[in-house]
Amino acid sequence: MLKTSVNKAVGQALVKGGLLDEDGLLRYEAEALHAGIKLTVHLVRSGVFKSHDILKALSTHLHFDVVSLKTVSVDKAVIERVPVKFATHYQFMPIAIDKQKLTVAIAEPLDIYSQDEIRAHLGLEPKFVLASPWDIEEALKKYYGFASDTIDQIMTKEPKRFRKERHAQDGAIEDIERQSEDPTVTKLVNQIILEAYQKRATDIHIEPYRNKVRFRYRIDGALIDANLPQEARHFLAAILSRIKIMAELSITEKRKPLDGSAVVRVGEQALDLRVSTIPTLHGESMVIRLLPTTSELLNLEKLGFNADNAKYFRALVRRPHGVIFVTGPTGSGKTTTLYACLNEINDPDRKIITIEDPVEYEMDNITQIQINADVNFGFADGLRSILRHDPDVLMVGEVRDTETANIAIRTALTGHLVFSSLHTNDAASAVTRLVDMGVEPYLVASSVQAFVAQRLVRVICSHCKEEDLSPLVEIRQEIAQSLGRGIDISAIKIWRGRGCDACNNTGYYGRTAIYEILELDEHVRAVILEKPRAEEIKRVAVAHGMKTLRQDGWKNVAAGVTTPAEVMNVTMKEI
């Protein structure tokens, strides 16, 4: 009855505001009821109205002000006065306390019973303003910590069980099976994973210390605190045990590193969780890698290739045979680039086979193999078997040893196109790395088509982008020299992100790649055969038109894509 009266008030506001007629209101109310969600949420999700249109109608009907919670700063004393269970139960965000008056943001009117509950339990007279339900949800996460309501429920349900500090050295015996299967702990773990996915995190880090537990997300390559309430440390063992059960790991083994995996669903997306634990001084530390089992494959331009580089690289990957190596450190996006290469040439008349560790994305019409160390099935073993399956194109996840390198290169010499990756600092160093591994220089010169070095740089957030007037003259001079156009230094504009809620106050949102393409033409091949030193190879390549990582990075800075700090962080200054 109470809920009906609230929905009726919302419906009246929408009708009086001219957003709906009576028939439309009845239809959308029935749809919202069937979906089990609020009318206002259903109207916005269905694309019928914008959130601010509904708030405007409610404001006119109820004579409430509309506020933007993204620009409101809430004092810590307000948060301490209003319990999280109260705010989440009645779905409001406390904003300010002035004497005996509590200003709260609501997305729809509260019924009389709820208003009386606020007065009785808080001893304050509520004053209502309007905000979107999504802004209220984000504000609750920001000020109370996400999943704070779940943690409060667990602490309320069994306070002694979780408030008692547990240390590995105190000899306490814990019922880990019971803890891990507790439905509230399960919900908390789900919330941690969901929040990571919604914030575009690639990894979740759980790190125990003497008097605290740190939860962090890796977003756009940088680690950011997950903003979980400090009370989460009281049931770390339950969280770890729950995740271990999901990944089919032993919940009793805490003395050695463990690795496992699990698949969870978030909406329409299935996520592959790669779970790894290591024993530390104060308990197990865990890292969870989040990988979508299916992902939209990016074209070269979306990866970060400019028009010239994309055209150049497409010509390379469409050659009939040879090896193309993508180089860079761990986490630089090499695998994503390799998948983009395969996507470019994934034609019905080609047989494409990959061997990887692990298989990160599933691709249609491509045979993908994952190595298995438990049965001694590695890259070299897989490559020997793959050749008997008559492939046209092969992708080797990584060349780690001499045998794999020799097989990949000899495979290219027999008429196959091979893609692979190496861990080197730049493209020229990949030549010396192969030679050091035992590959003869003449084999490198005759089989490899190109080495492509890459790094990831963060992209400036479009929501808070502004011109940066602080960079030193030396930086502007280096950018101007790199662009090679003889332009006025003062004409170079440099941008930065001020920091906002959209980018977690980092100033960056998303990442793009910068590239260095070293094609083995006759000049470079001659140097490799004579004296395969990285410095000499790079000097000759640059003399014949190669653009370095640093130069590509400065081009992105001049285009307003990233900042000088990002480029200098991942590349070396060139002499």
C-alpha positions in Angstrom: 0.0 0.0 0.0 2.8 2.4 1.0 4.7 1.6 -2.2 1.6 2.1 -4.3 1.1 5.5 -2.9 4.6 6.5 -3.8 4.2 5.2 -7.3 0.9 7.0 -7.6 2.6 10.3 -6.6 5.4 9.7 -9.2 2.7 8.8 -11.8 0.8 12.0 -11.1 3.9 14.1 -11.5 4.7 12.6 -14.9 1.1 13.0 -16.1 0.8 16.6 -14.8 4.2 17.4 -16.3 3.0 16.2 -19.7 5.4 13.4 -20.0 2.8 10.6 -20.0 -0.9 10.2 -20.5 -3.1 8.0 -18.3 -2.9 5.0 -20.8 0.8 5.3 -21.1 1.3 5.5 -17.4 -0.7 2.3 -16.8 1.2 0.5 -19.5 4.6 1.5 -18.2 3.6 0.8 -14.6 2.6 -2.8 -15.6 6.0 -3.3 -17.4 7.9 -2.0 -14.4 5.9 -4.2 -12.0 6.6 -7.2 -14.3 10.4 -6.4 -14.4 10.4 -5.9 -10.6 12.0 -2.4 -10.8 10.8 1.2 -10.1 8.7 3.0 -12.6 11.3 5.9 -13.0 14.2 3.4 -13.4 12.2 1.4 -16.1 11.4 4.6 -18.0 15.1 5.7 -18.1 16.4 2.2 -18.9 13.9 1.8 -21.7 15.0 5.1 -23.2 11.5 6.6 -22.9 12.8 9.6 -20.9 16.0 11.1 -19.7 16.6 11.1 -16.0 16.7 14.9 -15.7 13.3 15.1 -17.5 11.7 13.0 -14.8 13.4 15.0 -12.0 12.2 18.2 -13.5 8.6 16.9 -13.5 8.9 15.7 -9.9 10.4 19.0 -8.9 7.5 21.0 -10.4 4.9 18.7 -8.8 6.5 18.3 -5.3 8.2 21.8 -5.1 11.5 20.1 -4.3 14.9 21.5 -5.5 17.0 19.3 -7.8 20.7 18.9 -6.9 23.7 17.3 -8.7 25.4 15.0 -6.2 28.6 15.0 -8.4 29.2 18.6 -7.4 28.1 18.4 -3.7 30.6 17.8 -0.9 29.2 16.0 2.1 30.8 16.5 5.5 32.2 13.5 7.3 30.0 14.4 10.4 26.9 13.9 8.3 28.0 10.4 7.2 28.8 9.4 10.8 25.4 10.6 12.0 23.3 8.7 9.5 23.9 4.9 9.5 24.5 3.2 6.2 21.7 0.7 6.7 19.3 3.6 7.1 20.4 5.4 4.0 20.5 2.2 1.8 17.1 0.9 3.1 15.3 4.1 2.3 17.5 4.8 -0.7 18.5 8.4 0.1 21.7 10.2 0.4 22.3 12.5 3.4 23.8 15.8 2.3 23.9 18.2 5.2 22.7 18.8 8.8 21.7 22.3 9.9 20.7 22.3 13.6 17.9 19.7 13.7 17.2 19.6 10.0 18.7 16.8 7.8 18.8 17.5 4.1 18.6 14.3 2.1 18.6 13.6 -1.7 15.9 11.2 -2.9 15.0 10.0 -6.4 11.3 9.8 -5.7 9.0 10.9 -2.8 9.2 8.9 0.5 6.0 7.7 2.1 4.8 9.1 5.4 5.9 6.0 7.3 9.5 6.3 6.0 9.6 10.0 6.9 8.4 9.2 10.4 11.1 6.5 10.7 13.8 9.0 9.9 12.4 11.4 12.5 12.1 8.7 15.2 15.5 7.0 14.7 17.7 10.0 13.8 15.9 12.7 15.8 16.1 15.0 12.8 13.5 16.7 10.6 14.1 15.7 7.0 14.3 18.2 4.2 14.1 16.6 0.8 15.8 17.5 -2.5 15.8 15.5 -5.7 18.6 13.6 -7.4 18.9 10.8 -10.0 18.9 7.3 -8.5 22.2 6.6 -10.2 23.8 9.6 -8.6 22.4 8.6 -5.2 23.9 5.1 -5.7 27.3 6.4 -6.7 27.3 8.9 -3.8 26.5 6.1 -1.3 29.5 4.2 -2.6 31.7 7.2 -2.5 31.0 8.3 1.1 30.1 5.0 2.8 32.2 2.7 0.7 30.7 0.3 -1.8 29.1 -2.9 -0.3 28.9 -1.0 3.0 25.3 -2.2 3.5 26.3 -5.8 3.0 29.2 -5.5 5.4 26.9 -3.9 7.9 24.4 -6.8 7.6 27.2 -9.3 8.2 28.5 -7.4 11.2 24.9 -7.1 12.6 24.1 -10.7 12.0 27.1 -12.2 13.8 29.1 -9.4 15.5 31.2 -11.6 17.7 32.2 -13.9 14.9 33.6 -11.2 12.7 34.7 -8.5 15.1 37.2 -10.8 16.8 40.6 -10.2 15.3 42.1 -13.3 13.7 45.8 -13.7 13.1 47.6 -16.6 11.7 49.8 -16.9 14.7 47.1 -17.0 17.4 46.1 -20.6 16.7 42.4 -19.8 16.2 40.5 -22.5 14.2 38.1 -21.0 11.8 35.2 -22.7 10.1 36.2 -21.6 6.6 33.7 -23.8 4.8 30.8 -22.2 6.8 32.2 -18.7 6.3 32.7 -19.1 2.6 29.3 -20.4 2.0 27.6 -17.7 4.1 25.1 -16.0 1.7 26.1 -12.5 2.8 29.8 -13.2 2.2 28.9 -14.6 -1.2 27.0 -11.4 -2.0 30.0 -9.3 -0.8 32.4 -11.2 -3.2 29.9 -10.8 -6.0 29.7 -7.0 -5.3 33.6 -6.7 -5.3 33.8 -8.4 -8.7 30.8 -6.5 -10.1 32.2 -3.1 -8.9 35.6 -4.0 -10.6 33.8 -4.8 -13.9 31.7 -1.7 -13.8 34.8 0.5 -13.2 36.7 -1.2 -16.1 39.2 -2.9 -13.9 41.5 -5.5 -15.3 42.7 -6.9 -11.9 41.5 -7.0 -8.3 44.3 -7.0 -5.7 43.6 -8.2 -2.1 46.6 -7.5 0.2 46.7 -8.3 3.9 48.8 -6.3 6.3 49.2 -6.3 10.1 46.1 -4.2 11.0 44.4 -3.8 7.7 43.5 -5.3 4.4 43.9 -3.4 1.2 41.5 -3.9 -1.8 42.7 -2.3 -5.0 41.6 -2.3 -8.6 43.9 -1.8 -11.6 42.2 0.6 -13.9 43.9 1.9 -17.1 47.1 0.4 -15.8 47.1 2.2 -12.4 46.1 0.8 -9.0 43.2 2.6 -7.3 41.8 1.9 -3.9 38.5 0.0 -4.1 36.9 2.1 -1.3 35.7 -0.8 0.8 34.9 0.0 4.4 37.7 -0.9 6.9 35.4 -3.5 8.5 36.0 -5.8 5.6 39.3 -6.8 7.2 37.4 -8.8 9.9 36.3 -11.4 7.4 39.2 -11.6 4.9 39.4 -15.4 5.4 35.8 -15.8 4.4 36.3 -13.7 1.2 39.4 -15.6 0.1 37.8 -18.9 0.8 34.7 -18.0 -1.2 36.9 -17.0 -4.2 39.0 -20.1 -3.8 35.9 -22.3 -4.0 34.8 -20.5 -7.1 38.2 -21.1 -8.7 38.3 -24.8 -7.5 41.3 -24.2 -5.3 42.1 -25.8 -1.9 40.7 -23.7 0.9 42.9 -25.4 3.4 46.2 -24.8 1.6 47.7 -21.5 2.6 51.4 -22.2 2.6 52.2 -22.2 -1.1 51.1 -20.2 -4.2 47.9 -21.4 -5.9 46.5 -20.7 -9.4 43.0 -21.3 -10.6 40.2 -19.9 -12.7 36.4 -19.4 -12.7 33.7 -18.1 -15.0 31.1 -15.7 -13.8 28.3 -13.8 -15.6 27.7 -10.1 -15.4 24.6 -9.2 -17.4 25.2 -10.6 -20.9 29.0 -10.7 -20.5 30.8 -13.8 -19.2 34.0 -13.1 -17.3 36.9 -15.4 -17.0 38.5 -15.0 -13.6 42.2 -15.9 -13.3 42.9 -16.3 -9.6 46.4 -16.4 -8.1 47.4 -16.5 -4.4 50.8 -16.2 -2.6 51.5 -16.6 1.1 52.7 -13.4 2.8 53.7 -12.4 6.4 50.1 -11.6 7.4 48.1 -14.1 5.3 47.3 -14.9 1.7 47.6 -12.1 -0.9 45.3 -12.7 -3.9 45.1 -11.2 -7.4 42.1 -11.8 -9.7 42.5 -11.0 -13.4 39.2 -10.2 -15.2 39.0 -11.3 -18.8 35.9 -11.2 -21.0 35.4 -14.6 -22.6 34.2 -12.9 -25.7 35.2 -9.4 -26.7 34.7 -7.0 -29.5 37.9 -7.2 -31.6 39.4 -3.8 -32.3 40.6 -2.7 -35.6 44.1 -1.2 -35.9 42.9 2.4 -35.7 41.0 1.8 -32.4 44.2 0.3 -31.0 46.1 3.5 -31.5 47.6 3.2 -35.1 47.4 6.4 -36.9 46.3 6.4 -40.6 49.8 6.0 -42.0 50.9 3.3 -39.5 47.6 1.4 -40.0 48.0 1.3 -43.8 51.7 0.3 -43.4 50.9 -2.4 -40.9 48.0 -3.9 -42.9 50.4 -4.4 -45.8 52.8 -6.2 -43.5 50.2 -8.6 -42.0 48.8 -9.5 -45.4 52.2 -10.8 -46.7 52.1 -14.5 -47.6 54.8 -15.7 -45.2 57.3 -14.6 -42.6 57.3 -13.7 -38.9 55.9 -10.6 -37.3 57.0 -10.1 -33.7 55.1 -7.7 -31.3 57.4 -6.7 -28.5 57.0 -4.9 -25.2 56.8 -5.6 -21.4 54.1 -7.5 -19.7 50.8 -5.7 -19.8 51.6 -3.6 -22.8 48.8 -4.9 -25.0 50.8 -7.3 -27.2 48.2 -10.0 -27.2 45.4 -7.6 -28.1 47.5 -6.4 -31.1 48.1 -10.0 -32.2 44.3 -10.6 -32.1 43.7 -7.5 -34.1 46.2 -8.8 -36.7 44.4 -12.1 -36.9 41.1 -10.3 -37.2 42.4 -8.4 -40.2 43.2 -11.6 -42.1 40.5 -14.0 -40.8 39.2 -15.0 -44.2 37.2 -18.2 -44.9 39.9 -19.5 -47.2 42.6 -19.5 -44.5 43.3 -22.0 -41.8 44.4 -20.1 -38.7 45.7 -21.8 -35.5 46.9 -20.2 -32.3 48.8 -21.6 -29.3 48.6 -19.4 -26.2 49.1 -19.3 -22.5 46.3 -18.6 -21.6 43.7 -18.1 -24.4 42.5 -14.6 -23.5 39.8 -14.1 -26.1 37.7 -16.6 -28.1 37.7 -15.9 -31.8 35.3 -17.3 -34.4 36.7 -19.5 -37.2 40.1 -19.8 -35.5 41.5 -22.9 -33.9 42.8 -21.9 -30.5 45.0 -24.1 -28.3 46.1 -23.5 -24.7 49.3 -25.0 -23.4 49.2 -27.2 -20.3 52.3 -27.3 -18.1 50.8 -30.1 -16.0 51.1 -32.6 -18.9 54.3 -31.0 -20.3 52.5 -29.6 -23.3 54.4 -26.4 -24.2 54.8 -24.0 -27.1 57.4 -26.1 -28.9 55.3 -29.3 -28.6 52.3 -27.5 -29.8 54.0 -26.0 -32.8 55.3 -29.4 -34.0 51.8 -30.8 -33.8 50.2 -27.7 -35.4 52.2 -28.1 -38.6 50.6 -31.4 -39.2 47.2 -29.6 -39.3 48.0 -27.8 -42.5 47.7 -24.2 -41.3 48.2 -21.0 -43.4 48.7 -18.7 -40.4 50.0 -19.4 -36.9 50.0 -17.3 -33.8 52.4 -18.2 -31.0 51.5 -16.4 -27.8 55.1 -15.9 -26.8 58.6 -17.0 -27.8 60.2 -18.1 -24.5 63.0 -20.4 -25.5 65.4 -21.3 -28.2 63.4 -24.3 -29.4 60.2 -22.3 -29.8 62.1 -19.5 -31.6 63.8 -21.8 -34.1 60.6 -23.7 -34.9 58.6 -20.5 -35.4 61.3 -19.1 -37.7 61.7 -22.3 -39.7 57.9 -22.5 -40.0 58.0 -19.1 -41.6 60.7 -20.2 -44.0 58.5 -23.0 -45.2 55.8 -20.6 -46.4 53.7 -19.8 -43.3 52.7 -16.5 -41.8 53.6 -16.5 -38.1 52.7 -13.9 -35.4 54.3 -14.0 -32.0 55.5 -11.8 -29.1 58.8 -11.1 -27.3 59.6 -9.3 -24.1 62.0 -6.5 -25.2 62.3 -2.8 -24.6 62.1 -1.7 -28.2 61.9 -3.2 -31.7 65.7 -3.3 -32.4 66.4 -5.1 -29.1 64.2 -8.0 -30.3 66.9 -8.9 -32.9 69.6 -9.2 -30.3 67.2 -11.1 -28.0 66.7 -13.8 -30.7 70.4 -14.0 -31.5 71.1 -14.4 -27.7 68.6 -17.2 -27.6 70.6 -19.0 -30.2 68.9 -18.1 -33.5 71.4 -17.5 -36.2 71.4 -13.9 -37.6 70.9 -15.1 -41.2 67.7 -16.9 -40.1 66.4 -13.7 -38.4 67.3 -11.6 -41.5 65.7 -14.0 -43.9 62.5 -14.9 -42.0 61.3 -11.9 -40.0 59.2 -9.3 -41.8 59.0 -6.8 -38.9 59.3 -6.1 -35.2 56.6 -4.0 -33.7 57.3 -2.4 -30.3 54.4 -1.0 -28.3 53.5 0.6 -25.0 50.2 1.7 -23.5 49.5 5.3 -22.4 46.5 6.6 -20.6 44.0 8.7 -22.5 43.0 12.1 -21.1 39.5 12.1 -19.7 37.2 13.9 -22.0 34.9 15.0 -19.1 37.6 17.1 -17.4 40.1 17.9 -20.2 41.7 21.3 -20.0 44.8 22.9 -21.5 48.0 22.5 -19.5 50.1 25.6 -19.3 52.8 24.2 -17.0 55.1 22.0 -19.2 58.7 23.0 -19.4 60.1 24.6 -22.5 62.4 21.6 -22.9 59.4 19.3 -23.4 57.8 21.6 -26.0 61.1 21.8 -27.8 61.4 18.0 -27.9 57.9 17.7 -29.2 58.5 20.3 -31.9 61.7 18.5 -32.9 60.0 15.2 -33.0 57.2 16.4 -35.2 59.8 17.8 -37.6 57.6 20.5 -39.1 59.5 23.5 -38.0 56.5 24.8 -36.1 56.5 27.5 -33.5 56.9 26.0 -30.0 54.3 28.3 -28.6 51.8 26.9 -31.1 52.0 23.4 -29.5 49.0 22.9 -27.1 49.4 20.4 -24.3 46.3 19.0 -22.5 45.6 17.3 -19.2 42.7 15.9 -17.2 41.7 17.9 -14.1 40.2 14.9 -12.4 36.5 14.1 -11.9 34.1 11.4 -10.8 34.1 9.8 -14.3 37.8 9.1 -14.2 38.1 8.4 -10.4 39.9 11.8 -10.1 42.9 10.5 -12.1 42.5 12.7 -15.1 42.6 9.7 -17.4 39.9 7.4 -19.0 41.0 4.5 -21.1 44.3 3.7 -22.7 45.7 3.7 -26.2 48.9 2.3 -27.7 51.9 3.9 -29.2 54.0 2.0 -31.7 57.4 1.6 -33.3 57.4 -0.5 -36.5 60.8 -1.8 -37.6 60.5 -3.4 -41.0 63.4 -5.6 -42.1 64.3 -4.0 -45.4 67.6 -4.5 -47.2 69.4 -1.9 -45.1 68.3 -3.4 -41.8 69.0 -7.0 -43.0 72.5 -6.0 -44.0 73.2 -4.6 -40.5 71.8 -7.8 -38.9 74.1 -10.0 -40.9 77.2 -7.8 -40.2 76.9 -6.7 -36.6 73.6 -7.4 -34.9 73.8 -4.7 -32.2 70.6 -3.0 -31.1 72.0 0.5 -31.3 73.3 0.1 -34.8 70.1 -1.5 -36.0 68.0 1.3 -34.6 70.2 4.0 -36.0 70.0 2.6 -39.5 66.2 2.0 -39.2 65.6 5.6 -38.1 67.8 6.9 -40.9 65.5 5.1 -43.3 62.2 6.4 -42.0 61.3 4.5 -38.8 59.4 6.5 -36.2 60.3 5.6 -32.7 58.0 5.0 -29.7 59.0 8.4 -28.3 58.1 10.1 -31.6 54.7 8.3 -31.8 54.1 9.3 -28.2 54.8 13.0 -28.8 52.4 12.8 -31.8 49.7 11.7 -29.5 50.5 14.5 -27.0 50.3 17.1 -29.8 47.0 15.6 -30.8 45.6 16.0 -27.3 45.2 12.3 -26.7 47.6 11.9 -23.8 50.0 13.8 -21.6 53.8 14.3 -21.7 54.1 12.5 -18.3 52.6 9.3 -19.8 54.9 9.3 -22.8 58.0 10.0 -20.6 56.9 7.2 -18.2 57.0 4.5 -20.9 59.7 5.6 -23.3 63.4 6.6 -23.1 64.7 10.0 -24.3 66.5 9.5 -27.5 70.0 10.9 -28.3 
